[in-house]
């Protein structure tokens, strides 16, 4: 057995370059931890780079690299879901272990990719796909393996968190902060994946599968962005003791309570959470994941969710795991896929068919902002409709008129099945005294 492990890096953007720099900077430390020499033998790049060591082969033919005898582990950081999928499947077919940071690819095609890897007795590692440098995948697959996860909530998109932080702290409107996020490189020129929650939904699909032992089901994640959040609502939430964060939730429901269904909620949306909650105080571009499990209880994992250093750190953590596998005396034993932890934390045959709940079956508290004419009986009509729908009110705040003769009424409710809230809002909006659509934002006490 050679004492060296040979890596190929596909893609020399921010992350790929970060991996090269990390290996060069920490080479002695990596060898001390693994007992092996870790060598980059090939890189996949569309143009030749003068700053790459001449001993490393630069090649634009990614398929050739994925099949090369000069490679043990393929690191995929090219992004996208088409070419990346083809290259990874080709690498697996040729017996290569794979490390990827590609959350979109895994969320949408992970079931197929993982099954193919099992068939070919190799492993696909993906710590860098969720929350950057936070080792949340390893924590949930390994450290929490004896726990039953009840729910998790996460700030898993740094761009959205930066925008919500700036709006709250500096009173800046959404569009203004988004422009700065783009200028700083936090958001793409087309920020849709970030601000509409799609990026977070990809990550949530992965976290939920690991948490509950279910197949990846990205298409069933309820997704709502932050483009409709106004300074008005940010300020009202603060006044009531809450902060608005763009969160991903994966929640196990046991069907107890009126109208409650049994299944799993997968949802990404703006959420009011208590100001004193740890998650409420994770600001800027930081990511954080709060996991509630039995018997451990709540644990919070926080850190940089993106960037060259954070993502390269996560990529190399996976590489180190695979290096140890390749160097172990059991490396030729394919009965456990050459790795002791299944891709989605549960034995593949034991993945559950627990249903994913539809939006109208989900249960949350709500923040409602209702604009009404300033006339007698308005508040009584609104509260009656909510009461008739079985919705319990937790707090009411009536604000001074913004327009002559019109007042905003802010209502916080206790958790209720969304179907009931939909019906109540429909009735409220039909009242002659209501001047605009009801604004609603979900609320969670994280208890």
N, C-alpha and C positions, 0 to 999 in steps of 0.2 A: 504494500500500500504506500503510495506517495505521501510524503508528509505535508504536501501543499494542497490547498483547496483553490480551485480556479473559478473566478467569477467573470461573468459577462454582464455589462450594464447596457441596457437598451434604452437610449435616450440620454442626451447630455444637456438637458436644461438645468433649471435651478436645483432640482433634487439629484439628478445624476451626477452633476458636478459636485454637489455637497457630499455625496457618498465617496467619491474619489478623494476629496479633501480630508474627510474624516478618517479614511483608511490610512492615508499618508501621515496624518497628524498623530494617530493613535496606534500605529502598527505594532510597536512593542507590547502595548497593553493588550491588544487583540490576541497576540500570540501567547502571552502569559495566561490569558483566560481560556484559550482553546487548545493550546498545545500544538497548534498547526500554523503553518505559513499561509496567509490569505493573500492571494495574488489576483489582480485584475489582468486577465489575458486578452480580452476583446471588449470593444465598445461599439455600439450601434449608433451611428451618426450620419446625417445627410451630407455633412461637409467635414473635411479634414481639419482637425484642431491642432494648432502649433503648440498649445500648452499641455498636451497629453504626452506622457512618457513614451519615448520611441519604442519601448519594449512591448507596448500595448497595441494590438492590431485594431485599426479603425476600419469599419466596414459598414456600408449602407445597406447590405443584404441581411436584414434581421433574421430571416428564415435560416440562412446559412449559419449564423451565429448560434441560433437556438438548437441546431443539430450538431454543432462542432464537438469533436472529440477533445478539444482543448478547453472545455467548459464543464464544470460540475454543477454550478448554480447560476440560473438566469435571473437577473434583476430587471423587472419591467417597470419603467417609469416614463413611458411615452404618452400615456393617457389615451382617452378615447375608448370605444367599445368594439371597433371593427378590426383594425390591424392588430391591436393589442390582444384581442381574443385569438386571432389566427396564430400569432407568434407563440402565445402561451400554450395553446393546444399542441403546437408543433414541438415545443420544448418538452412538454410532458410525454408526448409520443416517443421522443428520443431519450427518455429516462432522466431528464434533468429536473432537479428541484427548482421551484420558482418562488421568488419573493416579489410582491407587487404592492404598489401604493394606490392601486386603481379601484377606488370604491364604486364608481359607476359600473365598471365591468363586472365586479363581483356581485353587486346588488342585482344586476339584471341577468347575469349568466353564471353566477357562482354555483348553482346547483349542478349544472352541466360540467363545469370546470372541475369541481371537487370530485364528482363521480368519476370523471376521466382520470384524475390523479390517483384515486383509490385503485382503479383498474390497473394502472401502470406502476403502482407501488412507489409513488413519489409524493412529495408534499408541496402544497401551495401555501405560503405564509404571507400574512397581510396586515401585520401590526400597523404599518404606516397608512393604511387605508382609512382609519378612523382616529380623529383627534390628534394627528401629528405625533408629537413626542410623548404624549401621555400613554403609558403602557396598558390601556384599558382592555385590549383584546387578551393579552396575557393574564391580566387580573381576572377577567371573567371566565376564561377557559381553564385556568389553573388555580389561582389563589382562592376563587369562590366556588370551586368544583363541588364542595360538600354542602353548599348552601342552595336553598330554593329561592330564586329571585322572584319577588312579588311585583316590583316595578322599578323602572329607571327613568331618569329625566336628565337631559343633557343640553348644554350649550355646545353644539357640535359644528357650528359655522362661525368662524372668527369675524367675517365681514359683517354679518348681521349683528353680532354682539358689539362690534365697534360702533355701528350706526346707532343702536339703541342706547349705548353708553353716552355718546356725544349728544344725542337729542336730550337725554335726561340731565347731564351735567352742565351743558352749555346752552341749552335752550335753542338748539339749531334745528331747522326743519329737515325732513328726510332727504329731499333732493340735494340740499347743500352738503350734507354729510356724505351722501353717496358719491358726489363729485370728488370730494377729498379722498374717500376710500379708493377710488379709481386712480387718482393722482399718486397716492402712496403705494399702489400696487396691491392693495388688499382685495380689490374687486376688479374683475375683468371689464373690458370695454363693453361687453354684453353681460350685465350682472345678474341675468335672470336666474341662473342656478343658485346663486347665493341669496338674493333678496326674496325669491319666491319659495324658498325652502327645499328645492330639489336636491341640492348637495347634502343638506341635512337628512333628507329622506333616504338617500342612498346609504348613509352611515347608520341611520336608525335601523334599516332593514338588516344590516349585518349584526348590530348589537342585539336586536330582538331574537334573531335566530340562535345566537350563542346563549342568551339569557334563558330562553324557554325551550330550546331543542326543537325548533320548527324549521321547515324549509325556508329558504329566502323567498320573500314575497313583496318585493318593492312595489309592484303594481297595486297593492292593497293598502299602502301607506296614505293616510289622509294628509294633505299638504296645503298649508296656507302661509302666505308670505307676510312681509312687514310693510309693503308699500302703502297700505291704508292706515298705518298708525300715525296719528297726529300729535303735535305738541300738547294740544288740549287734553288728550287722553293720558299722555305721559304725566302731565302735571296733576290731573285729577287722581290718578293712581297713587302718586306720591302723597297727596293730601290724605288719602285713605289708608296709608301705611303699606303700600305695595309698590313694586317695580315691575315694569313690563320687560320680559325677556323673550327672545325667540328660541323656543325649546322643542326638542324631540322627546316624546313620551312613548314608552312601551309598558303596558300595564296588563297584568293578569286579572281578569274578572271572573268571579265564581258564581254569578247569577243571583246573588242575594239582593233583596230590595225590590221595590215596585218597578216593574218593567225592565229590570236589569237582565242582561243576557250573559251567558257563559262564553268566554272567548278571550281574545287578546286585542287590546287597543294599540294601534300603531298610528301615531299622529304627530305632525309637526305644525306648530302655530305659535303666534304671539300669546303670551300667558302672563297674567298678573300673579306674582308670588310675593310672600311677605318680605319687607325690607330687611329684616334681620336674618333671613335665611342665608346660609353660606353661598348658595348658588346665585342669590341676588347680588352678591358682592364680588362676583367674577366679572371683571370689566375689560374694556378694550378688545383686543383680538384674541384674548385667552379663551381656551376651551375648558369645559368641566363636565364631568358625568357623575351624577348622584345615583347610587345603587342601593335599593332597599331589599335586603335578603334575610332569610331565616336560617340560622339563628343570629347571624352577625348584626343585623340592623342596618342603619344607614352608614355608608362610606362614600367619601367624595374624592374624586381624582381630578386634578387640575394642572394645567400647564399650557405651553405653547402648542397651538393646534395646527400650525403651518410654518412654512419657511424652510430654508435649506438645512439648517442645523437640526431642527426638531424632527423633520421627516427623515433625514439621513440617519439620525440616531435610531429611529424606529426600524428603518430598513436593515440596519446593521445588527440590531437585536435579533431579528429573524435570521439573518445570515449566521450569526453566532450559534443559534439553536441548531441550525442545519449542519454547521461545521461539526458540532459535537455529535450529531447523529451519524454523520459520515465517518467520523473518527472512532465511533464506539465499536466494541467487539460484536454487537448485534446488528451491525449495519446491513448484513446480508440476510437478516431475518425479515422477510416481507409480510409476515403474518399480521403485523400491526402497522403496515404501511411505512415501516422504517421510522416511525415517530409515535410517541406514546400518547399524544393528544389528538383526538379527531378534529377535523377542520372546523366543524361547528360545535365543538365541545362535547357533543353527544355521539354515541355510536350511530353510524348512518342508518342502520335498520331500526333504531329506536327514536328517530325523529317523529314528532307528534303531528297529527292532522288537526290540532286544535284550531277552530275557526278564527279568522280575523274579523273583528266586528266592523260593521258599516258605520259611517259617520253618525247616523241617527240613533245608533245603539250605544254610543259612547256616553260616559258620565263625567261631567266636570261642573265646577262652579262657574258663574258668569259675572262679568262686568257689563252693564247695559248703560248706554247714554241715550236718553230719550229727549228730543226737543219738542216742546209743547207750548200751546198758547197759555199765557198766564191768566187762567180763569178757574173759578171754583170747581172742585170735583175732579180735576184732571188726575191728581195723584191717586185719589180713591179708585178711579176707573182702572188705572194701570195696576195697582196692587190687587184689585179684585180679579183681574184677568190672570195674574200670576198665581194667585191663591187657587183659583178654579182649576188651573193646570197642575196643581200639586207642587208648586215651586215656592220654597221658603226663602224669604228675604233676610239677608244678614245685615245690610246697612243701606241707608238712603241718604243722599247728599243733594240738596237743591241749591243750585248756584244762581248768582245774579244774572239778570237778562243780558244776553249778548246782542239781541235785536229788540227793538221796542215791542213789548207785549209778548215776547217769547222767552222761555226759561229752559235751561238744560237740567234734567233730573238724572242723577247718577244712582244706579241701584246695583248692589252686590248680592248675589244669590248663593245659597248653599248648593252643593252638587245635585245635579238633576240629569236624567237621561235627555239627550239632545232632542229627541223627537218631541218631547213636551215643550222644550224651549222654542222650537221652531213654530209650533202651533200658537204659543202665547205671543210671540213676536208678530206673527201674521195678524192676530186679532188686535194687538196694540196699534199697529200701523194703519189699521182701518178706522181707528177713532178719528172723529172730525177735529179733535183738539190737537192731534199730532201733526207736526209740520215737516217732518223729514223721516228718512229711514232710520230705524233703530241701529245704533252702533253696538256691536257685541264683541267682547274679547273674553276668551276663556280665563278661568281663575283656578289656581291650585295651591293649596296650603302646604304641599309637600310633607304631609304628616304621615 
